[in-house]
Amino acid sequence: MAVTRKRICITGGAGFIGSHLVQRLLEDNEVVVYDNLHRNALQFAHVEGHPHLHFIKGDVMDYDATRRAVDGCHIVIHCAAIAGVYSVDRNAVTTMEVNLLGTHQVVKAALDVGVERFLEFSTSEVYGPFIHKGKEDDLTTIGPIGESRWVYAASKLASEHLSYAHYKEDRLPLAIVRPFNVYGPRQVGDGAVRGMVIQALQHAPITLYNDGTQIRAWCYVDDFVDGVLRCAELPQAVGHAFNLGNPQGTITNFELANMIIRLTSSKSTIVFKPHPGPEVDLRVPSIEKAMLLLGYQPTISLEAGISRTIPWYAEHLAGLHS
């Protein structure tokens, strides 16, 4: 999908997915990365000094700085968030504030500027602990208050409702994406594939929780970015939420660990331990809506994607922490 000749602000653009979006958009667009550098995958993207790249260090909680970052932009892609199960567990208050109130600041700034498209990143966590072929208009399910696992989902779902209210009341040109287990090179936060690959490359035991039969549908980052760009470009995306993932990448965690051991020629063993909190046992999306409205079609198989991912971690292993 080609987005061209636009000025695009990517909040959280130094993160894992953000850095891949920057790389894809940079040749044909002016790209503003707005990020507080809590995580920095962009340093690995080899885009320093590119004439189309404008980096602004700032925080989405700061309206004035955010307003300056989106000034003159046609498209805002709002990736910035506190994410990752373990990060959220340690920072529940900040998660709620950044993911809801921070989104509110970015939306206000985008409305003030009058952007052509506002693309918001939500999460597949809004479907709760058990979802198979989940459709965008299915019920969203949040676990009990007090379980920090669900703070992230609650914050993202609330921000979806807030942004959608602005779509209806203020004509915010909104599209929402719900990512399903995106993986690939440069993942610098929590991530099962990242963790398993690093452990396998070190020939260390690979830790799985409970019995390892949790089921996920894994989507390679290039396929996911293609879906995001379709949401940013196509007029029919406005007013909709889209599941973006790859149902054909569905596998148990145990099978995934064994695939990674095989593809890395690792001597790792698999060890099991109880999960410390609530677990998601099944998460597989329906992508029919994205296929129908956007022409979205993931093409990279799980084995091919893992094979593309391993060399990057092998190269950067010394600087990463499992």
C-alpha positions as CSV (number, residue, x, y, z in Angstrom):
1,M,0.0,0.0,0.0
2,A,1.5,3.3,-1.0
3,V,1.0,6.4,1.1
4,T,2.9,9.2,-0.7
5,R,3.6,13.0,-0.4
6,K,2.1,13.3,3.1
7,R,3.5,14.7,6.3
8,I,2.9,12.0,8.9
9,C,3.3,12.1,12.6
10,I,3.9,8.8,14.3
11,T,3.6,9.0,18.1
12,G,5.7,6.2,19.6
13,G,7.5,6.1,16.3
14,A,10.7,4.9,18.0
15,G,9.0,1.7,19.2
16,F,9.0,-1.7,17.5
17,I,6.1,-1.3,15.2
18,G,6.6,2.5,14.9
19,S,10.1,2.0,13.6
20,H,8.9,-0.3,10.9
21,L,6.2,2.2,9.9
22,V,8.9,4.9,9.8
23,Q,11.1,2.8,7.5
24,R,8.2,2.0,5.2
25,L,7.0,5.6,4.9
26,L,10.2,7.6,4.8
27,E,11.2,7.5,1.1
28,D,7.9,9.0,-0.1
29,N,6.7,11.1,2.8
30,E,7.8,13.6,5.5
31,V,7.8,11.6,8.8
32,V,7.7,13.2,12.3
33,V,8.6,10.8,15.0
34,Y,7.2,11.9,18.4
35,D,8.5,9.8,21.2
36,N,9.9,10.0,24.7
37,L,12.4,7.2,23.9
38,H,11.3,5.0,26.8
39,R,12.1,2.3,24.2
40,N,14.2,2.9,21.1
41,A,13.9,0.4,18.3
42,L,14.4,3.2,15.8
43,Q,18.2,3.2,16.5
44,F,18.3,-0.1,14.7
45,A,16.4,1.0,11.6
46,H,19.4,2.9,10.0
47,V,17.4,6.0,9.2
48,E,19.5,8.6,11.1
49,G,20.1,11.7,9.1
50,H,17.4,10.9,6.5
51,P,16.2,14.3,5.0
52,H,12.6,13.3,5.4
53,L,12.9,12.3,9.1
54,H,12.1,14.8,11.9
55,F,12.5,13.5,15.4
56,I,10.8,15.4,18.3
57,K,11.4,14.1,21.8
58,G,8.2,14.6,23.9
59,D,5.4,13.0,25.8
60,V,1.8,12.5,24.7
61,M,0.7,13.7,28.1
62,D,2.0,17.2,27.2
63,Y,-0.6,18.8,25.0
64,D,1.5,21.8,23.9
65,A,4.4,19.6,22.8
66,T,2.0,17.2,21.1
67,R,0.3,20.0,19.2
68,R,3.6,21.3,17.9
69,A,4.6,17.7,16.8
70,V,1.4,17.2,14.7
71,D,1.4,20.8,13.3
72,G,1.2,20.6,9.5
73,C,0.6,16.9,9.4
74,H,-1.9,15.2,7.1
75,I,-1.9,11.9,9.0
76,V,-1.4,11.0,12.7
77,I,-0.6,7.4,13.5
78,H,-0.9,7.1,17.3
79,C,1.2,4.1,18.5
80,A,2.4,5.6,21.7
81,A,1.3,3.6,24.8
82,I,2.4,1.7,27.8
83,A,2.3,-1.8,26.5
84,G,3.4,-5.4,27.4
85,V,1.8,-7.5,30.2
86,Y,4.7,-7.2,32.6
87,S,5.3,-3.4,32.0
88,V,1.6,-2.8,32.7
89,D,1.7,-4.9,35.8
90,R,4.5,-2.7,37.2
91,N,2.9,0.6,36.0
92,A,-0.9,0.3,36.2
93,V,-1.6,4.0,37.0
94,T,0.7,5.3,34.3
95,T,-0.8,2.8,31.9
96,M,-4.3,4.2,32.4
97,E,-3.1,7.8,32.2
98,V,-0.9,7.5,29.1
99,N,-3.2,5.2,27.2
100,L,-6.4,7.1,27.9
101,L,-5.5,10.7,28.8
102,G,-2.5,10.7,26.5
103,T,-4.7,9.6,23.6
104,H,-7.1,12.4,24.5
105,Q,-4.2,14.9,24.1
106,V,-3.2,13.5,20.7
107,V,-6.8,13.5,19.5
108,K,-7.3,17.1,20.6
109,A,-4.1,18.1,18.8
110,A,-5.2,16.3,15.6
111,L,-8.6,17.9,15.6
112,D,-7.0,21.4,16.1
113,V,-4.7,20.8,13.2
114,G,-7.4,19.3,11.0
115,V,-5.7,16.1,9.9
116,E,-7.0,13.9,7.0
117,R,-6.7,10.7,9.0
118,F,-6.2,9.7,12.6
119,L,-5.1,6.1,13.1
120,E,-5.3,4.8,16.6
121,F,-3.6,1.6,17.9
122,S,-5.8,-0.4,20.2
123,T,-5.2,-4.1,21.2
124,S,-6.5,-7.6,20.8
125,E,-6.6,-7.7,24.6
126,V,-10.0,-6.0,24.4
127,Y,-11.6,-9.4,23.5
128,G,-10.6,-10.9,26.8
129,P,-9.1,-14.3,27.7
130,F,-10.8,-16.5,25.1
131,I,-11.5,-15.4,21.5
132,H,-11.6,-17.5,18.3
133,K,-12.3,-15.9,15.0
134,G,-13.3,-12.8,16.9
135,K,-15.0,-10.1,14.8
136,E,-14.7,-6.4,15.4
137,D,-18.3,-6.0,16.5
138,D,-18.1,-8.9,19.0
139,L,-18.5,-8.2,22.7
140,T,-15.4,-6.8,24.3
141,T,-14.6,-8.4,27.6
142,I,-12.6,-7.0,30.5
143,G,-11.5,-9.1,33.5
144,P,-12.2,-8.2,37.1
145,I,-11.1,-5.0,38.8
146,G,-7.8,-5.6,40.7
147,E,-6.3,-7.9,38.1
148,S,-3.6,-5.7,36.6
149,R,-3.5,-7.9,33.5
150,W,-6.7,-6.1,32.3
151,V,-5.6,-2.5,33.0
152,Y,-4.1,-2.3,29.5
153,A,-7.2,-3.6,27.8
154,A,-9.4,-1.3,29.8
155,S,-7.3,1.7,29.0
156,K,-7.2,0.9,25.3
157,L,-11.0,0.1,25.1
158,A,-11.8,3.4,26.9
159,S,-9.6,5.3,24.4
160,E,-11.4,3.6,21.5
161,H,-14.7,4.8,22.9
162,L,-13.3,8.3,23.4
163,S,-11.9,8.6,19.9
164,Y,-15.0,7.1,18.4
165,A,-17.1,9.8,20.2
166,H,-14.9,12.4,18.6
167,Y,-15.5,10.7,15.2
168,K,-19.2,11.0,15.7
169,E,-19.3,14.4,17.3
170,D,-16.3,16.3,15.8
171,R,-15.8,14.4,12.6
172,L,-12.4,13.0,13.6
173,P,-11.3,11.0,10.5
174,L,-10.7,7.9,12.7
175,A,-9.6,4.4,12.0
176,I,-8.8,1.9,14.8
177,V,-6.5,-1.1,14.5
178,R,-6.4,-4.0,16.9
179,P,-3.1,-5.8,16.5
180,F,-3.0,-9.6,17.1
181,N,0.4,-10.8,18.3
182,V,2.8,-8.9,16.0
183,Y,6.4,-10.1,16.0
184,G,9.6,-9.5,14.0
185,P,13.0,-7.9,14.1
186,R,13.6,-4.9,16.5
187,Q,11.1,-5.9,19.1
188,V,12.5,-4.2,22.2
189,G,9.6,-4.6,24.7
190,D,7.8,-7.7,26.1
191,G,7.2,-10.3,23.5
192,A,6.9,-14.1,23.5
193,V,8.7,-14.6,20.2
194,R,11.5,-12.2,21.2
195,G,12.0,-13.9,24.5
196,M,12.0,-17.4,23.1
197,V,14.4,-16.5,20.3
198,I,16.9,-14.9,22.7
199,Q,16.7,-17.9,25.0
200,A,17.2,-20.3,22.1
201,L,20.2,-18.4,20.7
202,Q,21.8,-18.6,24.2
203,H,20.9,-22.3,24.5
204,A,19.1,-21.4,27.7
205,P,15.9,-23.0,28.9
206,I,12.8,-21.7,27.3
207,T,10.2,-20.9,29.9
208,L,6.5,-21.6,29.1
209,Y,3.7,-20.9,31.4
210,N,1.3,-23.6,32.7
211,D,1.3,-26.5,30.1
212,G,2.2,-24.4,27.1
213,T,-1.0,-25.1,25.2
214,Q,-2.1,-21.5,24.9
215,I,-3.0,-20.7,21.3
216,R,-2.0,-17.5,19.5
217,A,-2.2,-16.3,15.8
218,W,1.2,-14.7,15.1
219,C,1.5,-11.9,12.5
220,Y,4.9,-10.8,11.0
221,V,5.5,-7.1,11.3
222,D,5.7,-6.4,7.6
223,D,2.2,-7.9,7.0
224,F,0.8,-5.9,9.9
225,V,2.4,-2.6,8.6
226,D,0.7,-3.3,5.3
227,G,-2.6,-3.3,7.0
228,V,-1.9,-0.2,9.0
229,L,-1.0,1.7,5.8
230,R,-4.2,0.6,4.2
231,C,-6.1,2.1,7.1
232,A,-4.1,5.3,6.7
233,E,-4.7,5.6,3.0
234,L,-8.1,4.2,2.1
235,P,-11.2,6.4,2.6
236,Q,-13.4,3.3,3.4
237,A,-11.3,2.8,6.6
238,V,-12.8,5.8,8.4
239,G,-15.2,5.1,11.2
240,H,-14.1,1.5,11.5
241,A,-12.0,-0.7,13.8
242,F,-10.0,-3.5,12.2
243,N,-8.4,-6.7,13.4
244,L,-5.0,-6.9,11.9
245,G,-3.3,-10.3,12.3
246,N,-2.7,-13.6,10.5
247,P,-5.0,-16.4,11.4
248,Q,-2.8,-18.8,9.4
249,G,0.0,-18.2,11.9
250,T,-2.0,-20.0,14.6
251,I,0.0,-22.3,16.9
252,T,0.4,-23.3,20.5
253,N,3.2,-21.8,22.6
254,F,4.7,-25.3,23.0
255,E,4.8,-25.8,19.2
256,L,6.1,-22.3,18.7
257,A,9.0,-22.9,21.2
258,N,9.9,-26.2,19.4
259,M,9.8,-24.4,16.0
260,I,12.2,-21.7,17.3
261,I,14.5,-24.4,18.8
262,R,14.6,-26.2,15.4
263,L,15.2,-23.0,13.3
264,T,18.0,-21.8,15.6
265,S,19.6,-25.3,15.9
266,S,19.4,-24.6,19.7
267,K,20.2,-27.0,22.5
268,S,17.6,-25.3,24.7
269,T,15.2,-27.4,26.7
270,I,11.6,-26.3,27.5
271,V,10.6,-25.7,31.1
272,F,7.1,-25.0,32.5
273,K,6.1,-22.9,35.4
274,P,2.7,-21.6,36.7
275,H,1.6,-18.3,35.2
276,P,1.6,-15.6,37.9
277,G,-1.8,-14.1,36.9
278,P,-4.7,-14.6,34.5
279,E,-3.8,-16.1,31.2
280,V,-5.2,-15.8,27.7
281,D,-5.8,-19.3,26.5
282,L,-7.0,-18.7,23.0
283,R,-6.7,-15.6,20.7
284,V,-7.3,-15.9,17.0
285,P,-8.8,-13.0,14.9
286,S,-11.3,-12.9,12.1
287,I,-9.7,-10.6,9.5
288,E,-12.6,-10.8,7.1
289,K,-13.5,-7.1,7.6
290,A,-10.0,-5.9,6.8
291,M,-9.8,-8.3,3.8
292,L,-13.2,-7.1,2.5
293,L,-12.9,-3.3,3.1
294,L,-9.1,-2.8,2.8
295,G,-7.9,-5.7,0.6
296,Y,-5.6,-6.8,3.5
297,Q,-4.0,-10.1,3.1
298,P,-1.0,-11.3,5.1
299,T,1.4,-13.3,3.0
300,I,4.3,-14.3,5.3
301,S,4.0,-17.7,6.9
302,L,4.9,-18.2,10.6
303,E,8.0,-20.3,9.7
304,A,9.1,-17.7,7.1
305,G,8.6,-14.8,9.6
306,I,10.5,-16.6,12.4
307,S,13.3,-17.4,9.9
308,R,13.5,-13.6,9.1
309,T,13.5,-12.7,12.7
310,I,16.2,-14.9,14.1
311,P,19.2,-13.4,12.3
312,W,18.4,-9.9,13.7
313,Y,18.4,-11.2,17.3
314,A,21.6,-13.2,16.6
315,E,23.3,-10.0,15.4
316,H,22.2,-7.9,18.3
317,L,22.2,-10.4,21.1
318,A,25.0,-8.8,23.0
319,G,23.0,-5.6,23.4
320,L,19.7,-7.2,24.4
321,H,18.5,-8.5,27.6
322,S,16.2,-11.5,27.9
